[in-house]
Amino acid sequence: MSRPAPRPSLATLSLEAQEAAARARRALGDRRATPSVAWIAELTGAHRREIGTVLAELEGLLPLEEEIRHRHLAGGRERYAQICAPFELYALARLTRAERIVEVGVSSGVSSAHFLAALARNRKGRLHSIDLPVVQRGTALGRGESSVAVPRGRASGWAVPERLGARWDLRIGPSQELLPQLVGELDRIDLFLHDDLHTPAHLAFELATVRPKLRAGAIVLADNTAWTGEAFPRFAGSLGARVVRRGRGDLVGLRVPATPPPL
C-alpha cells in the first residue's frame, strides 16, 4: 500500500526558499509571518517546487520588509496587529497571476504592500482597496486603543512605499457604500480579502456583494473569523467549496470551484 504524500511545508522547499522566507520575516519584524506552504498549496493547487520558486523571491523583497518595519516604528508601532500571512498573500497573487484583487481593510497597508509587490512582479493587474480608518486620538497610542488605529498625521496605507502606488486604487469610506460601487465597475474578481469589521453580518454582506464577480478559481480570504461565526463556512457551502484554514489560526480561505452553483 502506498503512503500518502507528506503535506508540503517550508522544510520541504529548497534551502534558498527557506532562507529567503526567514530573512524576510526578520526584516519585517513579525515572528508569526513564517509562510504556510500547505495553505498556499491547498488554495492554489501549485506544486511545492512552484511555491518554492515564488517564496525564494522574498529575498528581493527584503528592502520592502525593512521599509515597512521602519515606517511602523516611526509611527509608534513596535508591535503591530498586522495580518499574519503577508508572504502567503504575495505567493497567492503571484501563483494565480491575479489581475483584479480586492481587499477591504487596509490600516497601515501590510497586506496592500505585498499584493502590490506581487502585481509589480507580474507586470499586470490592479489592487482595489477600501478602508474606513480609525484615527489615533493623541500623539501616542492610548490605553484601550487598537494598534490598527492610524497615527495622527498619517493616512490609510501609511506603511506602503510610494513607489508601489502605480497599481493601487485606494478608496476611503464605508464598505457598505463603496464595495457595491466597486464591484459594479469590475468585470471579475480574482482574489478577495476581508479584513475590516469582523462581525457575522458584515462579513456575510461583503461575501454576498463580491460573489457575482468571483471567477472560477478565484481565491477568497477572511481574517479574524473567530469573531464572525458561521458566515464564512456558510458562504463556502453555498459555493460547494471547502474552507482552508491557515494552521490553527482564524485566517481562512477558499477557492471558487470551476462550476459554482448558480446565484
C-alpha positions as CSV (number, residue, x, y, z in Angstrom):
1,M,0.0,0.0,0.0
2,S,1.4,3.4,-1.0
3,R,1.8,6.0,1.7
4,P,0.1,9.4,1.2
5,A,2.4,12.2,0.1
6,P,3.6,14.3,3.1
7,R,1.9,17.7,3.4
8,P,4.2,20.4,1.9
9,S,5.9,22.6,4.5
10,L,8.6,25.2,4.4
11,A,11.1,22.5,5.4
12,T,10.3,20.6,2.2
13,L,11.3,23.5,0.0
14,S,14.7,24.4,-1.3
15,L,17.2,25.9,1.1
16,E,17.1,29.1,-1.0
17,A,13.3,29.5,-0.3
18,Q,13.7,28.6,3.4
19,E,16.4,31.2,3.9
20,A,14.6,33.9,1.9
21,A,11.5,33.4,4.0
22,A,13.4,33.5,7.2
23,R,15.3,36.7,6.3
24,A,12.0,38.4,5.1
25,R,10.3,37.5,8.4
26,R,13.2,39.0,10.4
27,A,13.3,42.1,8.2
28,L,9.5,42.7,8.7
29,G,9.9,42.0,12.4
30,D,6.9,39.6,12.7
31,R,7.6,36.2,14.1
32,R,4.2,35.0,13.0
33,A,4.9,35.5,9.4
34,T,6.5,32.1,8.6
35,P,4.7,31.2,5.4
36,S,2.3,28.2,5.5
37,V,3.3,26.2,2.4
38,A,0.4,23.8,2.9
39,W,-2.1,26.7,2.9
40,I,-0.7,28.1,-0.3
41,A,-0.8,24.6,-1.9
42,E,-4.4,23.9,-0.9
43,L,-5.7,27.2,-2.2
44,T,-3.8,27.2,-5.5
45,G,-3.1,23.6,-6.3
46,A,0.5,24.6,-7.0
47,H,3.3,22.1,-6.6
48,R,5.8,22.7,-3.9
49,R,8.5,23.5,-6.5
50,E,6.4,26.3,-7.9
51,I,5.7,27.6,-4.4
52,G,9.4,27.4,-3.5
53,T,10.3,29.4,-6.6
54,V,7.9,32.2,-5.6
55,L,9.0,32.2,-1.9
56,A,12.6,32.4,-3.0
57,E,11.6,35.8,-4.5
58,L,11.2,37.1,-0.9
59,E,15.0,37.7,-1.0
60,G,14.3,40.6,-3.4
61,L,11.6,42.0,-1.0
62,L,14.0,42.5,1.9
63,P,14.2,46.3,1.3
64,L,10.4,46.4,1.3
65,E,10.1,44.5,4.5
66,E,12.7,46.7,6.2
67,E,11.0,49.8,5.0
68,I,7.6,48.7,6.3
69,R,9.2,47.9,9.7
70,H,10.9,51.3,9.9
71,R,7.7,53.0,9.0
72,H,5.9,51.1,11.7
73,L,8.5,52.1,14.3
74,A,8.4,55.7,13.2
75,G,4.6,55.6,13.7
76,G,4.9,54.2,17.2
77,R,4.0,50.7,16.3
78,E,6.8,48.4,17.7
79,R,4.2,45.7,17.8
80,Y,1.6,45.9,15.2
81,A,-1.6,43.8,14.7
82,Q,-1.0,43.3,11.0
83,I,-2.2,40.3,9.0
84,C,0.0,37.3,9.9
85,A,0.4,36.0,6.4
86,P,1.9,38.7,4.2
87,F,4.2,36.4,2.3
88,E,1.3,34.0,1.5
89,L,-0.6,36.9,0.1
90,Y,2.3,37.7,-2.2
91,A,2.6,34.0,-3.2
92,L,-1.2,33.6,-3.8
93,A,-1.2,36.7,-6.1
94,R,2.0,35.5,-7.9
95,L,0.9,31.9,-8.4
96,T,-2.6,32.7,-9.6
97,R,-1.4,35.7,-11.7
98,A,-4.4,37.6,-10.2
99,E,-5.2,40.8,-12.1
100,R,-8.2,42.0,-10.1
101,I,-7.5,42.0,-6.4
102,V,-10.0,43.5,-3.9
103,E,-9.3,44.0,-0.2
104,V,-11.5,45.6,2.4
105,G,-9.5,46.8,5.4
106,V,-6.1,48.5,5.0
107,S,-4.8,50.1,8.2
108,S,-1.0,50.6,7.7
109,G,-1.1,48.6,4.4
110,V,0.9,45.4,5.2
111,S,-1.4,43.3,3.0
112,S,-1.7,46.0,0.4
113,A,2.1,46.3,0.1
114,H,2.5,42.6,-0.5
115,F,-0.3,42.4,-3.1
116,L,1.2,45.4,-4.9
117,A,4.7,43.8,-4.9
118,A,3.2,40.7,-6.5
119,L,1.4,42.7,-9.1
120,A,4.6,44.6,-9.9
121,R,6.4,41.3,-10.3
122,N,3.5,40.0,-12.5
123,R,3.7,43.3,-14.5
124,K,-0.1,43.4,-14.7
125,G,-3.2,43.8,-12.6
126,R,-4.6,46.3,-10.1
127,L,-5.3,46.3,-6.4
128,H,-8.6,47.8,-5.3
129,S,-8.6,48.6,-1.6
130,I,-11.3,50.0,0.7
131,D,-10.7,51.4,4.2
132,L,-12.6,53.3,6.8
133,P,-9.7,54.2,9.2
134,V,-9.9,54.7,12.9
135,V,-7.6,57.6,13.8
136,Q,-5.4,57.6,16.9
137,R,-6.7,60.1,19.4
138,G,-3.5,61.5,20.7
139,T,0.2,61.8,19.7
140,A,0.8,58.3,21.2
141,L,-1.5,55.3,21.1
142,G,-3.7,55.5,24.2
143,R,-4.7,52.7,26.6
144,G,-7.5,50.7,25.1
145,E,-6.9,51.9,21.5
146,S,-6.4,49.4,18.8
147,S,-2.9,49.3,17.2
148,V,-4.6,49.3,13.8
149,A,-5.6,52.9,14.5
150,V,-3.9,55.3,12.1
151,P,-1.3,57.5,13.8
152,R,-2.1,61.2,13.7
153,G,-0.8,62.9,10.6
154,R,-0.9,59.7,8.6
155,A,-3.5,58.1,6.4
156,S,-4.7,54.6,5.4
157,G,-1.8,52.7,3.9
158,W,0.8,54.8,5.7
159,A,3.4,52.0,5.7
160,V,3.2,51.3,1.9
161,P,6.1,52.8,0.0
162,E,5.1,55.4,-2.6
163,R,6.9,53.5,-5.4
164,L,4.2,50.8,-5.2
165,G,1.3,53.1,-5.8
166,A,1.0,52.9,-9.6
167,R,-1.3,49.8,-9.5
168,W,-3.3,50.9,-6.4
169,D,-6.8,52.1,-6.3
170,L,-7.4,53.1,-2.6
171,R,-10.9,54.3,-1.6
172,I,-11.7,55.8,1.8
173,G,-15.1,55.2,3.3
174,P,-17.6,52.6,4.5
175,S,-17.5,49.3,2.5
176,Q,-21.3,49.2,2.7
177,E,-21.3,52.1,0.2
178,L,-18.0,51.7,-1.6
179,L,-17.9,47.9,-2.2
180,P,-21.1,47.6,-4.2
181,Q,-19.9,50.6,-6.3
182,L,-16.5,49.0,-6.9
183,V,-17.9,45.6,-7.7
184,G,-20.2,47.2,-10.3
185,E,-17.1,48.6,-12.0
186,L,-15.2,45.4,-12.3
187,D,-15.5,42.7,-14.9
188,R,-14.3,40.0,-12.4
189,I,-12.5,39.4,-9.1
190,D,-9.6,37.0,-9.0
191,L,-8.7,37.4,-5.3
192,F,-10.7,38.9,-2.4
193,L,-9.6,39.6,1.2
194,H,-11.9,40.6,4.1
195,D,-10.0,42.3,6.9
196,D,-12.2,45.1,8.2
197,L,-15.2,45.0,10.5
198,H,-15.3,41.4,11.9
199,T,-18.9,40.7,12.5
200,P,-21.0,37.9,11.1
201,A,-23.4,40.2,9.3
202,H,-20.7,42.4,7.8
203,L,-18.6,39.5,6.5
204,A,-21.8,38.0,5.0
205,F,-22.6,41.3,3.3
206,E,-19.1,41.6,1.8
207,L,-19.1,38.0,0.6
208,A,-22.5,38.3,-1.0
209,T,-21.5,41.5,-2.6
210,V,-18.4,40.2,-4.4
211,R,-19.9,36.8,-5.2
212,P,-21.3,37.7,-8.6
213,K,-17.9,38.8,-9.9
214,L,-15.8,35.9,-8.5
215,R,-14.4,34.0,-11.4
216,A,-14.0,30.2,-11.3
217,G,-10.8,29.5,-9.4
218,A,-10.8,32.8,-7.6
219,I,-9.5,32.8,-4.0
220,V,-11.5,34.3,-1.2
221,L,-9.8,35.1,2.2
222,A,-11.1,36.3,5.5
223,D,-9.1,37.1,8.6
224,N,-10.2,37.0,12.3
225,T,-13.1,34.6,11.6
226,A,-13.2,33.6,15.3
227,W,-15.4,36.7,15.5
228,T,-17.6,36.1,12.5
229,G,-19.3,32.8,13.4
230,E,-20.6,30.7,10.6
231,A,-20.6,33.4,7.9
232,F,-17.6,32.1,6.0
233,P,-18.4,28.4,6.3
234,R,-22.0,29.2,5.1
235,F,-20.6,31.1,2.1
236,A,-18.2,28.2,1.3
237,G,-21.1,25.8,1.4
238,S,-23.2,27.9,-0.9
239,L,-20.3,27.7,-3.5
240,G,-19.6,24.0,-2.9
241,A,-16.1,25.0,-1.7
242,R,-14.0,23.8,1.2
243,V,-12.8,26.1,3.9
244,V,-9.0,26.0,4.2
245,R,-7.6,27.2,7.5
246,R,-4.1,28.6,7.9
247,G,-2.6,26.4,10.6
248,R,-4.5,26.7,13.9
249,G,-5.4,30.4,13.4
250,D,-8.6,32.1,12.2
251,L,-7.3,33.2,8.8
252,V,-9.2,31.1,6.3
253,G,-9.7,30.9,2.6
254,L,-11.4,29.0,-0.2
255,R,-11.0,28.5,-3.9
256,V,-14.1,29.0,-6.0
257,P,-15.0,25.8,-7.9
258,A,-14.8,25.6,-11.7
259,T,-18.6,25.3,-11.8
260,P,-20.1,27.1,-8.7
261,P,-23.8,26.7,-8.1
262,P,-25.9,29.5,-9.6
263,L,-26.8,32.5,-7.5
